[in-house]
Amino acid sequence: MGRAALGVKDHCGWAVLVAVGGAAGAPEVLLRERVTLLADPSLPDQPYHAAAGLDPGAAGELIARVERAAGTASRDALATAAGKLAEAGHEVLGVALDLGAVGAGRMALPGALAEVLARHHYLHGAEGELYHEALAEAARAEGLAVIRYDFKELRVTAARVLGPAVTARVDGLRAQVGPPWTRDHKDATLAALLVLDGEGH
């Protein structure tokens, strides 16, 4: 059975997911998808922004509904991807996720929802963390290890751990897989290669 890892670059309501096998010197893209992270299309993909004008009870309920929907969609996306990889004979070692704005010591959100909603610069961080946590919980539910990286420093980390040629090698995978091969795809691939290499275990 071949080894594989999943890298996920998420946004509000959606994510790019890339499964990688092989090694840093010869990576192989096994799966590449754009997946939804919001199971209910009637809900806002930026719930903290939407909740900022609501009374506290309604705000909390809206955010909770989005959390539940994001959890459902994340479990579906990761279970489907892991299932496809298993059927193809790959053992998934783990899922690489972004630390986001909340993490790496960059931002500490207050515990009270009212405080988060009162300060605009907290809203994006809270929304990013909502989707990060939905994905992390979904991965754990699948029995997959979760390794989180600071994606803002990902290329530096990958070059240090996997060698300076790895970023150019990943950029060049477009010839193997065809378009789209965006920065999101490349970052997800680099993160997955770090998992395959054992970084973070």
C-alpha positions as a LaTeX table, in Angstrom:
\begin{tabular}{lrrr}
\hline
Residue & $x$ (\AA) & $y$ (\AA) & $z$ (\AA) \\
\hline
Met1 & 0.00 & 0.00 & 0.00 \\
Gly2 & 1.38 & 3.39 & $-0.96$ \\
Arg3 & 1.71 & 6.29 & 1.44 \\
Ala4 & $-0.32$ & 9.46 & 0.90 \\
Ala5 & $-1.05$ & 12.70 & 2.69 \\
Leu6 & $-3.73$ & 15.32 & 2.25 \\
Gly7 & $-3.02$ & 19.03 & 2.14 \\
Val8 & $-5.91$ & 21.47 & 2.52 \\
Lys9 & $-5.90$ & 25.20 & 1.84 \\
Asp10 & $-9.22$ & 26.47 & 3.10 \\
His11 & $-11.18$ & 29.67 & 2.64 \\
Cys12 & $-14.56$ & 30.81 & 3.93 \\
Gly13 & $-16.96$ & 28.16 & 2.66 \\
Trp14 & $-14.62$ & 26.22 & 0.37 \\
Ala15 & $-11.19$ & 24.65 & 0.15 \\
Val16 & $-8.62$ & 23.22 & $-2.23$ \\
Leu17 & $-7.67$ & 19.66 & $-1.31$ \\
Val18 & $-4.64$ & 17.89 & $-2.77$ \\
Ala19 & $-3.54$ & 14.33 & $-2.01$ \\
Val20 & 0.10 & 13.58 & $-2.63$ \\
Gly21 & 2.14 & 10.40 & $-2.75$ \\
Gly22 & 5.77 & 9.66 & $-3.47$ \\
Ala23 & 8.45 & 11.85 & $-1.91$ \\
Ala24 & 9.73 & 15.41 & $-2.12$ \\
Gly25 & 12.14 & 14.41 & $-4.88$ \\
Ala26 & 9.39 & 12.86 & $-7.01$ \\
Pro27 & 5.94 & 13.91 & $-5.77$ \\
Glu28 & 2.83 & 12.46 & $-7.35$ \\
Val29 & $-0.55$ & 14.20 & $-7.23$ \\
Leu30 & $-3.10$ & 11.51 & $-6.44$ \\
Leu31 & $-6.19$ & 13.67 & $-6.02$ \\
Arg32 & $-7.03$ & 17.34 & $-6.54$ \\
Glu33 & $-10.40$ & 18.83 & $-5.71$ \\
Arg34 & $-12.20$ & 22.01 & $-4.84$ \\
Val35 & $-14.61$ & 21.10 & $-2.05$ \\
Thr36 & $-17.40$ & 22.93 & $-0.27$ \\
Leu37 & $-17.08$ & 23.58 & 3.45 \\
Leu38 & $-20.64$ & 24.76 & 3.93 \\
Ala39 & $-23.28$ & 22.05 & 3.64 \\
Asp40 & $-26.22$ & 24.50 & 3.67 \\
Pro41 & $-26.01$ & 27.04 & 0.81 \\
Ser42 & $-28.60$ & 29.24 & 2.50 \\
Leu43 & $-26.12$ & 30.08 & 5.27 \\
Pro44 & $-23.51$ & 32.86 & 5.03 \\
Asp45 & $-19.96$ & 31.70 & 4.43 \\
Gln46 & $-18.74$ & 34.58 & 6.62 \\
Pro47 & $-20.99$ & 34.07 & 9.66 \\
Tyr48 & $-19.22$ & 36.43 & 12.05 \\
His49 & $-19.61$ & 39.29 & 9.59 \\
Ala50 & $-23.28$ & 38.37 & 9.15 \\
Ala51 & $-23.79$ & 38.09 & 12.91 \\
Ala52 & $-22.19$ & 41.44 & 13.73 \\
Gly53 & $-25.49$ & 43.31 & 13.35 \\
Leu54 & $-27.65$ & 40.81 & 15.24 \\
Asp55 & $-28.63$ & 40.60 & 18.89 \\
Pro56 & $-26.41$ & 38.23 & 20.94 \\
Gly57 & $-28.83$ & 35.30 & 20.94 \\
Ala58 & $-29.44$ & 35.39 & 17.19 \\
Ala59 & $-25.73$ & 35.92 & 16.53 \\
Gly60 & $-24.77$ & 32.88 & 18.56 \\
Glu61 & $-27.42$ & 30.72 & 16.88 \\
Leu62 & $-26.33$ & 31.77 & 13.37 \\
Ile63 & $-22.69$ & 30.99 & 14.09 \\
Ala64 & $-23.62$ & 27.65 & 15.65 \\
Arg65 & $-25.64$ & 26.72 & 12.55 \\
Val66 & $-22.68$ & 27.54 & 10.30 \\
Glu67 & $-20.36$ & 25.54 & 12.58 \\
Arg68 & $-22.64$ & 22.52 & 12.27 \\
Ala69 & $-22.93$ & 22.87 & 8.49 \\
Ala70 & $-19.17$ & 23.33 & 8.13 \\
Gly71 & $-18.61$ & 20.23 & 10.25 \\
Thr72 & $-20.93$ & 18.16 & 8.08 \\
Ala73 & $-19.38$ & 19.36 & 4.82 \\
Ser74 & $-15.82$ & 18.89 & 6.12 \\
Arg75 & $-16.55$ & 15.33 & 7.24 \\
Asp76 & $-18.11$ & 14.54 & 3.86 \\
Ala77 & $-15.17$ & 16.03 & 1.95 \\
Leu78 & $-12.44$ & 14.29 & 3.93 \\
Ala79 & $-14.28$ & 10.96 & 4.18 \\
Thr80 & $-14.83$ & 10.97 & 0.41 \\
Ala81 & $-11.21$ & 11.82 & $-0.32$ \\
Ala82 & $-9.87$ & 9.26 & 2.15 \\
Gly83 & $-12.20$ & 6.64 & 0.71 \\
Lys84 & $-11.03$ & 7.28 & $-2.85$ \\
Leu85 & $-7.41$ & 7.05 & $-1.78$ \\
Ala86 & $-7.99$ & 3.84 & 0.17 \\
Glu87 & $-9.77$ & 2.27 & $-2.81$ \\
Ala88 & $-6.75$ & 3.15 & $-4.95$ \\
Gly89 & $-4.46$ & 1.40 & $-2.46$ \\
His90 & $-3.09$ & 4.39 & $-0.54$ \\
Glu91 & $-2.67$ & 4.70 & 3.21 \\
Val92 & $-3.41$ & 8.28 & 4.28 \\
Leu93 & $-0.89$ & 9.33 & 6.93 \\
Gly94 & $-2.47$ & 12.64 & 7.86 \\
Val95 & $-4.04$ & 15.93 & 6.90 \\
Ala96 & $-2.09$ & 19.19 & 6.74 \\
Leu97 & $-4.04$ & 22.34 & 7.64 \\
Asp98 & $-3.25$ & 26.04 & 7.91 \\
Leu99 & $-2.70$ & 27.58 & 11.33 \\
Gly100 & $-4.44$ & 30.68 & 10.04 \\
Ala101 & $-4.56$ & 34.06 & 11.72 \\
Val102 & $-5.35$ & 32.41 & 15.05 \\
Gly103 & $-2.21$ & 30.44 & 15.68 \\
Ala104 & 1.53 & 30.86 & 15.50 \\
Gly105 & 1.09 & 33.54 & 18.16 \\
Arg106 & $-0.41$ & 35.95 & 15.63 \\
Met107 & $-3.83$ & 36.60 & 17.14 \\
Ala108 & $-5.65$ & 35.67 & 20.32 \\
Leu109 & $-9.41$ & 35.91 & 20.08 \\
Pro110 & $-11.31$ & 36.99 & 23.18 \\
Gly111 & $-13.53$ & 34.37 & 24.74 \\
Ala112 & $-16.74$ & 36.39 & 24.59 \\
Leu113 & $-18.65$ & 36.42 & 21.30 \\
Ala114 & $-19.73$ & 40.03 & 21.83 \\
Glu115 & $-16.10$ & 41.14 & 21.98 \\
Val116 & $-15.26$ & 39.31 & 18.75 \\
Leu117 & $-18.24$ & 40.83 & 16.94 \\
Ala118 & $-17.43$ & 44.32 & 18.20 \\
Arg119 & $-14.00$ & 44.45 & 16.56 \\
His120 & $-13.82$ & 44.03 & 12.81 \\
His121 & $-10.24$ & 42.77 & 12.78 \\
Tyr122 & $-11.32$ & 39.76 & 14.86 \\
Leu123 & $-14.03$ & 38.69 & 12.41 \\
His124 & $-11.79$ & 37.26 & 9.69 \\
Gly125 & $-9.67$ & 35.38 & 12.21 \\
Ala126 & $-12.73$ & 33.89 & 13.87 \\
Glu127 & $-14.18$ & 32.80 & 10.53 \\
Gly128 & $-10.92$ & 31.25 & 9.42 \\
Glu129 & $-10.65$ & 29.35 & 12.69 \\
Leu130 & $-14.23$ & 28.09 & 12.33 \\
Tyr131 & $-13.33$ & 26.32 & 9.08 \\
His132 & $-9.89$ & 25.20 & 10.31 \\
Glu133 & $-11.49$ & 23.57 & 13.34 \\
Ala134 & $-14.26$ & 21.96 & 11.28 \\
Leu135 & $-11.61$ & 20.35 & 9.08 \\
Ala136 & $-9.45$ & 19.31 & 12.03 \\
Glu137 & $-12.39$ & 17.64 & 13.79 \\
Ala138 & $-13.43$ & 15.94 & 10.55 \\
Ala139 & $-9.93$ & 14.57 & 10.04 \\
Arg140 & $-9.80$ & 13.21 & 13.58 \\
Ala141 & $-13.21$ & 11.62 & 13.06 \\
Glu142 & $-11.66$ & 9.76 & 10.11 \\
Gly143 & $-8.81$ & 8.62 & 12.33 \\
Leu144 & $-6.32$ & 10.85 & 10.50 \\
Ala145 & $-3.49$ & 12.75 & 12.14 \\
Val146 & $-3.82$ & 16.54 & 11.93 \\
Ile147 & $-0.68$ & 18.60 & 11.36 \\
Arg148 & $-1.02$ & 22.38 & 11.19 \\
Tyr149 & 1.47 & 24.68 & 9.53 \\
Asp150 & 1.78 & 28.42 & 9.19 \\
Phe151 & 0.97 & 28.68 & 5.49 \\
Lys152 & 2.42 & 32.21 & 5.39 \\
Glu153 & 5.80 & 30.60 & 6.12 \\
Leu154 & 5.11 & 27.35 & 4.27 \\
Arg155 & 7.53 & 27.82 & 1.39 \\
Val156 & 10.35 & 28.71 & 3.77 \\
Thr157 & 9.52 & 25.71 & 5.97 \\
Ala158 & 9.32 & 23.34 & 3.01 \\
Ala159 & 12.61 & 24.55 & 1.56 \\
Arg160 & 14.32 & 24.13 & 4.94 \\
Val161 & 12.92 & 20.65 & 5.61 \\
Leu162 & 12.65 & 19.17 & 2.10 \\
Gly163 & 15.40 & 21.05 & 0.29 \\
Pro164 & 15.47 & 24.32 & $-1.67$ \\
Ala165 & 14.45 & 22.66 & $-4.95$ \\
Val166 & 11.08 & 21.47 & $-3.64$ \\
Thr167 & 9.11 & 24.64 & $-4.36$ \\
Ala168 & 10.19 & 24.72 & $-8.02$ \\
Arg169 & 9.42 & 21.00 & $-8.28$ \\
Val170 & 5.91 & 21.56 & $-6.92$ \\
Asp171 & 5.39 & 24.58 & $-9.17$ \\
Gly172 & 6.32 & 22.36 & $-12.11$ \\
Leu173 & 3.69 & 19.74 & $-11.30$ \\
Arg174 & 1.30 & 21.72 & $-13.49$ \\
Ala175 & 2.81 & 19.87 & $-16.44$ \\
Gln176 & 1.72 & 16.58 & $-14.84$ \\
Val177 & $-1.75$ & 17.54 & $-13.67$ \\
Gly178 & $-2.75$ & 20.43 & $-15.94$ \\
Pro179 & $-4.66$ & 23.53 & $-14.89$ \\
Pro180 & $-5.83$ & 24.76 & $-12.52$ \\
Trp181 & $-2.58$ & 24.76 & $-10.55$ \\
Thr182 & $-2.88$ & 27.81 & $-8.33$ \\
Arg183 & $-1.00$ & 28.97 & $-5.25$ \\
Asp184 & $-3.61$ & 27.12 & $-3.17$ \\
His185 & $-2.82$ & 23.85 & $-4.96$ \\
Lys186 & 0.91 & 24.38 & $-4.56$ \\
Asp187 & 0.65 & 25.23 & $-0.86$ \\
Ala188 & $-1.59$ & 22.24 & $-0.18$ \\
Thr189 & 0.94 & 20.04 & $-1.98$ \\
Leu190 & 3.91 & 21.40 & $-0.04$ \\
Ala191 & 2.08 & 20.86 & 3.24 \\
Ala192 & 1.18 & 17.30 & 2.26 \\
Leu193 & 4.82 & 16.60 & 1.36 \\
Leu194 & 5.87 & 17.78 & 4.83 \\
Val195 & 3.45 & 15.27 & 6.33 \\
Leu196 & 4.87 & 12.50 & 4.13 \\
Asp197 & 8.36 & 13.46 & 5.25 \\
Gly198 & 7.32 & 13.09 & 8.87 \\
Glu199 & 7.54 & 16.77 & 9.79 \\
Gly200 & 5.23 & 17.44 & 12.71 \\
His201 & 4.91 & 13.80 & 13.86 \\
\hline
\end{tabular}
